[in-house]
Amino acid sequence: MAIPGVSATTVDDNGVRITSLTVDDEHGSKAIGKMIGNYVTLEVPGLRKQDTDLQNRVTTHFAKQFELFLKRIGLGENAKALVVGLGNWNVTPDALGPIVVENVMITRHFFELMPNDVAPGYRPVSAVSPGVLGITGIESSDIIKGIVQQSQPDFIVAIDALASKAIESQYDDSDFRYRHSSGLRNWQQAARYYRRNYGRPCHCSRCSNCHVCLDDCK
C-alpha cells in the first residue's frame, strides 16, 4: 500500500539488497517515523561470511549509490567534503567512525598547497574524529561547528555505528541526521546548524557491522 509523501524502490542483486526511499513531506514523515530526506540502505546478510567477492561487490555498489546520492542532491565533483568519524575509538562496537577516518584519503591540503599538481578525479577531502564527551570534555556538535566555520566544506559525511535488531550487515545513507542517542542528537544540532547557516546538507553513513544487537532506532 502506497503511503502519501513516501516513495521507495528495492533492488536485489545477488545477495545485496538496495532500498532507496524518499520522504517528501511531513505527512510521510509522521507515517513512517523518519524525517524528511533521502535514504539509501544496503542490506548484506552474507557479509559476515568473509566472502571476498561479495565484499568487493558491496564496495562497488556502495560507491555507485553514494555517487548517485550526491548527484541527486546537486553536489558536483568538486564539492568539498568533510568526513566526520563519530564514536569512541576506545570501544570496539563504537569505533567504526574513527577507523574510517584513519583510512580516508585526505586531499584538502593538496588543493590548498599545490593545486596544479592534483590529478583529475579528486575532490578536496578533510576528516576529523571528534571523539566523545567523556574523552574530550567537549560536545561533538561544538567541535564540528568550529571546524565547519573555519574550513567551509560543501557537505559533511558523518560515519557512525548503527544499532539494529537484525543480525546482518546493513549500511545506510541519508541527507539528514539520525535521531539515535543523546550524543547524536547533539550532533543533529550541528547538522541543522550547518544546513541553516550554510545551506549545505549533512550526510550520514552508518554500518551495523558490530556484535551488538539492539532495538531498531528510528
Backbone as CSV, one residue per row, in Angstrom:
resi,resn,N_x,N_y,N_z,CA_x,CA_y,CA_z,C_x,C_y,C_z
1,MET,0.842,-1.194,0.000,0.000,0.000,0.000,0.881,1.248,0.000
2,ALA,0.621,2.128,-0.964,1.414,3.350,-1.083,1.110,4.310,0.058
3,ILE,2.129,4.961,0.555,1.981,5.948,1.621,2.181,7.328,1.022
4,PRO,1.209,8.209,1.112,1.388,9.564,0.573,2.601,10.254,1.171
5,GLY,3.417,10.863,0.316,4.604,11.560,0.787,5.827,10.689,0.924
6,VAL,5.691,9.402,0.568,6.813,8.469,0.671,6.923,7.668,-0.619
7,SER,8.131,7.580,-1.165,8.368,6.738,-2.332,9.577,5.859,-2.063
8,ALA,9.503,4.604,-2.523,10.584,3.662,-2.242,10.737,2.664,-3.380
9,THR,11.971,2.270,-3.639,12.276,1.215,-4.602,13.302,0.278,-3.983
10,THR,13.181,-1.012,-4.305,14.109,-2.009,-3.780,14.634,-2.863,-4.927
11,VAL,15.944,-3.049,-4.948,16.593,-3.867,-5.970,17.440,-4.927,-5.282
12,ASP,17.283,-6.189,-5.706,18.094,-7.283,-5.186,19.110,-7.688,-6.243
13,ASP,20.378,-7.747,-5.854,21.436,-8.105,-6.782,22.368,-9.127,-6.147
14,ASN,22.011,-10.384,-6.280,22.889,-11.487,-5.870,23.448,-11.309,-4.456
15,GLY,22.548,-11.186,-3.500,22.959,-11.090,-2.100,23.048,-9.693,-1.546
16,VAL,22.820,-8.689,-2.383,22.846,-7.296,-1.937,21.479,-6.677,-2.221
17,ARG,20.804,-6.253,-1.184,19.503,-5.589,-1.351,19.688,-4.089,-1.148
18,ILE,19.292,-3.318,-2.154,19.440,-1.865,-2.124,18.058,-1.236,-2.107
19,THR,17.763,-0.490,-1.060,16.478,0.181,-0.923,16.691,1.683,-0.936
20,SER,16.036,2.365,-1.870,16.078,3.832,-1.944,14.719,4.364,-1.516
21,LEU,14.729,5.268,-0.558,13.481,5.788,0.000,13.557,7.305,0.098
22,THR,12.472,7.960,-0.268,12.388,9.412,-0.170,11.165,9.800,0.643
23,VAL,11.374,10.614,1.660,10.279,11.180,2.449,10.133,12.627,2.016
24,ASP,8.998,12.931,1.369,8.829,14.232,0.720,8.221,15.303,1.608
25,ASP,7.381,14.906,2.568,6.673,15.922,3.340,6.413,15.443,4.764
26,GLU,5.785,16.305,5.565,5.524,15.997,6.968,4.569,14.823,7.127
27,HIS,3.619,14.686,6.193,2.670,13.575,6.271,3.412,12.249,6.161
28,GLY,4.303,12.158,5.178,5.092,10.948,5.025,6.018,10.721,6.200
29,SER,6.586,11.797,6.731,7.486,11.703,7.871,6.784,11.116,9.086
30,LYS,5.580,11.601,9.365,4.825,11.098,10.506,4.363,9.660,10.284
31,ALA,4.070,9.310,9.028,3.544,7.979,8.729,4.563,6.880,8.979
32,ILE,5.839,7.138,8.696,6.855,6.089,8.836,7.887,6.391,9.916
33,GLY,7.762,7.532,10.576,8.661,7.845,11.677,10.068,8.224,11.262
34,LYS,10.211,8.760,10.043,11.512,9.223,9.579,11.410,10.678,9.161
35,MET,12.490,11.413,9.321,12.495,12.819,8.945,12.510,12.966,7.432
36,ILE,12.068,14.136,6.940,12.071,14.422,5.517,13.501,14.319,4.987
37,GLY,13.683,13.605,3.874,15.015,13.436,3.314,15.099,12.237,2.398
38,ASN,16.289,11.958,1.928,16.559,10.826,1.043,17.347,9.772,1.793
39,TYR,16.994,8.505,1.591,17.635,7.402,2.289,18.058,6.325,1.294
40,VAL,19.216,5.748,1.495,19.645,4.572,0.743,20.162,3.547,1.748
41,THR,19.626,2.323,1.683,20.029,1.270,2.610,20.516,0.060,1.834
42,LEU,21.695,-0.430,2.172,22.225,-1.662,1.606,22.182,-2.738,2.683
43,GLU,21.483,-3.833,2.408,21.403,-4.956,3.333,22.167,-6.130,2.736
44,VAL,23.126,-6.656,3.513,24.002,-7.720,3.004,24.138,-8.799,4.083
45,PRO,23.149,-9.683,4.201,23.198,-10.706,5.255,24.428,-11.601,5.182
46,GLY,24.970,-11.844,3.981,26.084,-12.775,3.842,27.449,-12.172,4.059
47,LEU,27.516,-10.886,4.411,28.805,-10.225,4.503,29.661,-10.768,5.642
48,ARG,29.036,-11.329,6.650,29.783,-11.864,7.800,30.517,-13.165,7.453
49,LYS,30.242,-13.735,6.281,30.878,-14.993,5.913,32.274,-14.807,5.341
50,GLN,32.759,-13.562,5.324,34.106,-13.273,4.840,34.283,-13.694,3.382
51,ASP,33.247,-13.468,2.583,33.284,-13.760,1.153,33.927,-12.560,0.446
52,THR,35.141,-12.723,-0.046,35.867,-11.607,-0.660,35.143,-11.056,-1.872
53,ASP,34.605,-11.935,-2.709,33.881,-11.489,-3.900,32.669,-10.653,-3.510
54,LEU,31.932,-11.109,-2.482,30.768,-10.357,-2.023,31.194,-9.011,-1.443
55,GLN,32.267,-8.993,-0.694,32.770,-7.744,-0.130,33.118,-6.737,-1.225
56,ASN,33.749,-7.224,-2.289,34.097,-6.331,-3.401,32.847,-5.798,-4.093
57,ARG,31.848,-6.656,-4.254,30.613,-6.204,-4.901,29.878,-5.185,-4.037
58,VAL,29.900,-5.393,-2.719,29.263,-4.432,-1.811,29.972,-3.085,-1.889
59,THR,31.311,-3.122,-1.940,32.090,-1.888,-2.060,31.718,-1.135,-3.327
60,THR,31.610,-1.862,-4.438,31.244,-1.238,-5.710,29.835,-0.670,-5.665
61,HIS,28.904,-1.436,-5.125,27.518,-0.967,-5.004,27.455,0.302,-4.157
62,PHE,28.160,0.277,-3.029,28.108,1.431,-2.132,28.667,2.676,-2.809
63,ALA,29.786,2.514,-3.508,30.400,3.656,-4.197,29.459,4.223,-5.253
64,LYS,28.821,3.353,-6.026,27.895,3.810,-7.057,26.693,4.509,-6.447
65,GLN,26.139,3.914,-5.399,24.968,4.507,-4.758,25.297,5.860,-4.136
66,PHE,26.476,5.956,-3.541,26.833,7.226,-2.909,27.082,8.303,-3.964
67,GLU,27.666,7.913,-5.094,27.867,8.862,-6.194,26.522,9.376,-6.701
68,LEU,25.568,8.455,-6.911,24.224,8.859,-7.347,23.554,9.730,-6.300
69,PHE,23.798,9.386,-5.050,23.216,10.125,-3.934,23.665,11.586,-3.972
70,LEU,24.955,11.805,-4.172,25.477,13.168,-4.219,24.953,13.928,-5.434
71,LYS,24.864,13.247,-6.566,24.354,13.902,-7.765,22.890,14.286,-7.598
72,ARG,22.128,13.407,-6.956,20.696,13.651,-6.805,20.414,14.898,-5.978
73,ILE,21.285,15.203,-5.045,21.049,16.389,-4.218,21.860,17.593,-4.689
74,GLY,22.463,17.456,-5.881,23.065,18.616,-6.521,24.494,18.936,-6.142
75,LEU,25.238,17.960,-5.638,26.641,18.196,-5.279,27.543,17.745,-6.422
76,GLY,28.359,18.650,-6.919,29.223,18.360,-8.045,30.487,17.623,-7.655
77,GLU,31.290,17.282,-8.663,32.508,16.504,-8.440,33.572,17.278,-7.675
78,ASN,33.489,18.597,-7.674,34.496,19.413,-6.989,34.034,19.923,-5.632
79,ALA,32.852,19.494,-5.194,32.346,19.936,-3.897,33.265,19.447,-2.781
80,LYS,33.535,20.302,-1.825,34.465,19.990,-0.736,33.772,19.157,0.344
81,ALA,34.406,18.062,0.744,33.824,17.139,1.712,34.556,17.191,3.039
82,LEU,33.780,17.106,4.104,34.331,16.908,5.449,33.788,15.578,5.964
83,VAL,34.670,14.630,6.215,34.283,13.325,6.746,34.427,13.365,8.265
84,VAL,33.351,13.048,8.961,33.353,13.077,10.423,33.152,11.656,10.948
85,GLY,34.139,11.146,11.653,34.047,9.812,12.235,33.570,9.889,13.676
86,LEU,32.269,9.717,13.868,31.687,9.791,15.206,31.936,8.499,15.981
87,GLY,32.049,8.613,17.287,32.178,7.428,18.117,33.419,7.446,18.998
88,ASN,33.468,6.448,19.852,34.549,6.306,20.830,35.568,5.294,20.310
89,TRP,36.777,5.751,19.997,37.778,4.849,19.435,38.290,3.830,20.439
90,ASN,37.932,3.966,21.715,38.348,3.003,22.731,37.348,1.873,22.932
91,VAL,36.214,1.930,22.257,35.161,0.913,22.406,34.890,0.301,21.034
92,THR,35.202,-0.970,20.861,35.155,-1.603,19.539,33.836,-1.414,18.802
93,PRO,32.653,-1.677,19.396,31.417,-1.519,18.632,31.121,-0.080,18.235
94,ASP,31.777,0.873,18.884,31.511,2.290,18.618,32.652,2.951,17.848
95,ALA,33.625,2.155,17.409,34.846,2.726,16.828,34.813,2.805,15.306
96,LEU,33.690,2.498,14.679,33.636,2.499,13.215,34.033,3.853,12.637
97,GLY,33.441,4.929,13.156,33.734,6.261,12.630,35.206,6.613,12.670
98,PRO,35.863,6.505,13.829,37.297,6.793,13.888,38.136,5.898,12.974
99,ILE,37.758,4.618,12.819,38.515,3.722,11.950,38.400,4.158,10.493
100,VAL,37.202,4.571,10.090,37.016,5.048,8.718,37.879,6.276,8.464
101,VAL,37.888,7.198,9.418,38.682,8.423,9.250,40.158,8.086,9.056
102,GLU,40.649,7.069,9.766,42.050,6.674,9.624,42.377,6.190,8.222
103,ASN,41.363,5.717,7.487,41.599,5.125,6.174,41.097,5.985,5.021
104,VAL,40.628,7.185,5.298,40.177,8.086,4.246,41.370,8.766,3.585
105,MET,41.319,8.899,2.262,42.369,9.634,1.557,42.113,11.129,1.704
106,ILE,42.974,11.817,2.420,42.815,13.238,2.697,43.507,14.051,1.597
107,THR,42.792,15.000,1.006,43.334,15.740,-0.140,43.209,17.254,-0.008
108,ARG,42.513,17.746,0.990,42.244,19.190,1.077,43.535,20.008,1.051
109,HIS,44.545,19.553,1.774,45.797,20.320,1.842,46.521,20.363,0.496
110,PHE,46.349,19.313,-0.318,46.953,19.336,-1.645,46.337,20.441,-2.509
111,PHE,45.020,20.584,-2.424,44.338,21.612,-3.207,44.737,23.014,-2.758
112,GLU,45.091,23.146,-1.484,45.476,24.465,-0.976,46.955,24.771,-1.232
113,LEU,47.825,23.746,-1.138,49.261,23.981,-1.222,49.830,23.763,-2.619
114,MET,49.259,22.829,-3.356,49.778,22.520,-4.694,48.638,22.157,-5.647
115,PRO,47.704,23.059,-5.863,46.511,22.751,-6.660,46.809,22.301,-8.082
116,ASN,47.873,22.787,-8.679,48.191,22.425,-10.063,48.733,21.007,-10.197
117,ASP,49.107,20.401,-9.090,49.680,19.056,-9.122,48.662,17.965,-8.785
118,VAL,47.426,18.360,-8.484,46.399,17.372,-8.142,45.832,16.770,-9.423
119,ALA,45.843,15.447,-9.513,45.349,14.767,-10.711,43.829,14.887,-10.808
120,PRO,43.277,14.833,-12.021,41.821,14.876,-12.194,41.149,13.704,-11.487
121,GLY,39.930,13.926,-11.045,39.169,12.867,-10.399,39.150,12.933,-8.891
122,TYR,39.904,13.866,-8.310,39.925,14.030,-6.856,39.136,15.271,-6.463
123,ARG,38.612,15.257,-5.254,37.940,16.416,-4.688,38.623,16.772,-3.373
124,PRO,38.474,18.000,-2.887,39.040,18.347,-1.574,38.332,17.572,-0.458
125,VAL,39.060,16.797,0.287,38.504,15.987,1.373,39.310,16.233,2.643
126,SER,38.621,16.563,3.709,39.231,16.655,5.033,38.473,15.712,5.954
127,ALA,39.044,15.402,7.103,38.406,14.441,8.000,38.777,14.732,9.441
128,VAL,37.877,14.354,10.329,38.127,14.542,11.754,37.341,13.497,12.535
129,SER,37.922,13.054,13.620,37.233,12.186,14.560,37.165,12.928,15.891
130,PRO,36.015,13.531,16.209,35.939,14.428,17.368,35.900,13.723,18.721
131,GLY,35.851,12.389,18.718,35.790,11.683,19.991,34.423,11.813,20.641
132,VAL,34.375,11.573,21.928,33.128,11.677,22.681,33.349,12.589,23.884
133,LEU,32.252,13.031,24.462,32.314,13.993,25.565,33.188,13.501,26.714
134,GLY,33.110,12.197,27.000,33.881,11.652,28.110,35.384,11.688,27.887
135,ILE,35.816,11.782,26.633,37.242,11.834,26.311,37.739,13.269,26.179
136,THR,36.952,14.103,25.480,37.411,15.463,25.168,36.877,16.522,26.107
137,GLY,35.740,16.237,26.756,35.094,17.259,27.575,34.332,18.278,26.751
138,ILE,34.248,18.050,25.447,33.563,18.974,24.533,32.541,18.188,23.721
139,GLU,31.343,18.733,23.570,30.329,18.091,22.737,30.804,18.026,21.291
140,SER,30.512,16.909,20.612,30.885,16.768,19.206,30.316,17.896,18.360
141,SER,29.097,18.321,18.678,28.460,19.386,17.905,29.272,20.676,17.973
142,ASP,29.830,20.984,19.145,30.629,22.204,19.288,31.921,22.113,18.481
143,ILE,32.535,20.930,18.481,33.770,20.743,17.714,33.499,20.904,16.229
144,ILE,32.432,20.279,15.749,32.122,20.330,14.321,31.724,21.730,13.894
145,LYS,31.006,22.436,14.741,30.647,23.821,14.404,31.891,24.650,14.124
146,GLY,32.883,24.522,14.985,34.109,25.300,14.806,34.847,24.916,13.536
147,ILE,34.916,23.617,13.251,35.606,23.157,12.049,34.875,23.627,10.795
148,VAL,33.554,23.541,10.811,32.757,23.965,9.653,32.944,25.455,9.385
149,GLN,32.919,26.246,10.437,33.085,27.688,10.269,34.460,28.032,9.706
150,GLN,35.472,27.266,10.098,36.835,27.569,9.681,37.161,27.032,8.290
151,SER,36.750,25.787,8.006,37.164,25.134,6.760,36.139,25.262,5.633
152,GLN,34.883,25.581,5.959,33.844,25.830,4.962,33.679,24.685,3.949
153,PRO,33.415,23.458,4.389,33.151,22.377,3.435,31.774,22.557,2.793
154,ASP,31.577,21.927,1.634,30.280,21.997,0.960,29.300,20.974,1.518
155,PHE,29.836,19.873,2.054,28.953,18.879,2.663,29.747,18.047,3.659
156,ILE,29.008,17.406,4.552,29.595,16.571,5.595,29.169,15.123,5.362
157,VAL,30.109,14.196,5.503,29.793,12.770,5.525,30.056,12.283,6.945
158,ALA,28.994,11.957,7.653,29.126,11.504,9.046,29.086,9.984,9.089
159,ILE,30.091,9.386,9.716,30.186,7.928,9.831,29.945,7.546,11.285
160,ASP,28.993,6.627,11.487,28.684,6.232,12.858,28.189,4.798,12.872
161,ALA,28.290,4.121,14.008,27.803,2.755,14.143,26.298,2.766,14.333
162,LEU,25.637,1.811,13.717,24.181,1.701,13.779,23.788,0.501,14.623
163,ALA,22.964,0.719,15.624,22.412,-0.380,16.408,21.173,-0.892,15.687
164,SER,21.097,-2.207,15.472,19.992,-2.783,14.704,19.492,-4.044,15.384
165,LYS,18.194,-4.313,15.236,17.627,-5.537,15.799,17.899,-6.741,14.903
166,ALA,18.351,-6.494,13.668,18.641,-7.580,12.740,20.131,-7.906,12.786
167,ILE,20.478,-9.183,12.941,21.884,-9.580,12.985,22.350,-9.789,11.548
168,GLU,22.530,-8.697,10.845,23.018,-8.746,9.477,23.714,-7.425,9.198
169,SER,24.543,-7.390,8.194,25.280,-6.174,7.881,24.411,-5.236,7.067
170,GLN,24.328,-4.011,7.518,23.462,-3.026,6.871,24.176,-1.684,6.829
171,TYR,24.082,-1.016,5.687,24.703,0.287,5.501,23.623,1.275,5.096
172,ASP,23.603,2.438,5.723,22.582,3.429,5.447,23.209,4.766,5.101
173,ASP,22.620,5.430,4.103,22.952,6.815,3.789,21.690,7.642,3.934
174,SER,21.828,8.865,4.409,20.700,9.790,4.413,21.243,11.206,4.354
175,ASP,20.395,12.144,3.946,20.857,13.531,3.916,20.262,14.336,5.053
176,PHE,19.958,13.650,6.157,19.639,14.312,7.411,20.341,13.523,8.498
177,ARG,20.202,13.984,9.739,20.890,13.308,10.834,19.953,12.369,11.578
178,TYR,20.346,11.102,11.777,19.550,10.148,12.536,19.382,10.598,13.986
179,ARG,18.201,10.314,14.541,17.982,10.532,15.973,18.290,9.209,16.665
180,HIS,19.495,9.081,17.178,19.959,7.754,17.589,20.304,7.644,19.057
181,SER,20.901,8.666,19.627,21.225,8.652,21.053,21.400,10.091,21.500
182,SER,21.591,10.297,22.778,21.705,11.675,23.268,22.876,12.396,22.618
183,GLY,24.018,11.710,22.479,25.174,12.330,21.860,24.913,12.682,20.410
184,LEU,24.211,11.811,19.695,23.960,12.071,18.287,22.868,13.103,18.096
185,ARG,21.989,13.248,19.069,21.033,14.351,18.972,21.778,15.672,19.048
186,ASN,22.851,15.712,19.839,23.678,16.915,19.857,24.328,17.130,18.494
187,TRP,24.773,16.027,17.857,25.346,16.141,16.516,24.280,16.583,15.523
188,GLN,23.043,16.155,15.751,21.961,16.593,14.870,21.821,18.111,14.946
189,GLN,22.043,18.679,16.101,22.006,20.137,16.226,23.058,20.773,15.333
190,ALA,24.242,20.156,15.275,25.295,20.690,14.415,24.907,20.597,12.951
191,ALA,24.287,19.473,12.574,23.868,19.312,11.179,22.816,20.345,10.805
192,ARG,21.858,20.564,11.709,20.831,21.577,11.429,21.439,22.967,11.377
193,TYR,22.395,23.209,12.269,23.089,24.496,12.257,23.780,24.711,10.910
194,TYR,24.441,23.653,10.444,25.176,23.750,9.179,24.229,24.016,8.019
195,ARG,23.122,23.282,7.978,22.155,23.477,6.893,21.547,24.884,6.963
196,ARG,21.224,25.341,8.172,20.572,26.644,8.328,21.513,27.790,7.959
197,ASN,22.783,27.712,8.363,23.691,28.829,8.175,24.455,28.794,6.858
198,TYR,24.628,27.585,6.309,25.438,27.486,5.097,24.678,26.905,3.919
199,GLY,23.443,26.456,4.135,22.637,25.935,3.061,23.203,24.695,2.413
200,ARG,23.909,23.854,3.188,24.524,22.649,2.647,24.052,21.433,3.450
201,PRO,23.977,20.291,2.815,23.476,19.095,3.504,24.526,18.402,4.346
202,CYS,24.034,17.592,5.251,24.898,16.717,6.035,24.479,15.291,5.727
203,HIS,25.424,14.438,5.394,25.120,13.062,5.036,25.546,12.148,6.156
204,CYS,24.795,11.085,6.339,25.127,10.127,7.384,25.315,8.759,6.759
205,SER,26.432,8.129,7.002,26.650,6.746,6.607,26.801,5.926,7.872
206,ARG,26.033,4.853,7.966,26.053,4.037,9.167,26.283,2.584,8.799
207,CYS,26.871,1.847,9.704,27.104,0.428,9.464,26.825,-0.334,10.750
208,SER,26.056,-1.417,10.648,25.748,-2.224,11.829,26.670,-3.424,11.928
209,ASN,27.858,-3.323,11.338,28.787,-4.442,11.328,29.499,-4.555,12.670
210,CYS,28.723,-4.805,13.713,29.276,-4.995,15.048,28.584,-6.187,15.680
211,HIS,28.933,-6.522,16.880,28.410,-7.728,17.517,27.368,-7.403,18.581
212,VAL,26.756,-6.253,18.460,25.727,-5.851,19.420,24.397,-5.786,18.698
213,CYS,23.388,-6.418,19.231,22.066,-6.408,18.610,21.105,-5.705,19.542
214,LEU,20.657,-4.518,19.161,19.768,-3.703,19.982,18.486,-3.416,19.237
215,ASP,17.536,-2.805,19.921,16.291,-2.425,19.261,16.576,-1.463,18.139
216,ASP,15.812,-1.587,17.058,15.997,-0.714,15.902,15.718,0.727,16.296
217,CYS,16.494,1.649,15.745,16.338,3.066,16.029,15.705,3.760,14.846
218,LYS,14.795,4.638,15.102,14.140,5.403,14.047,14.821,6.746,13.887
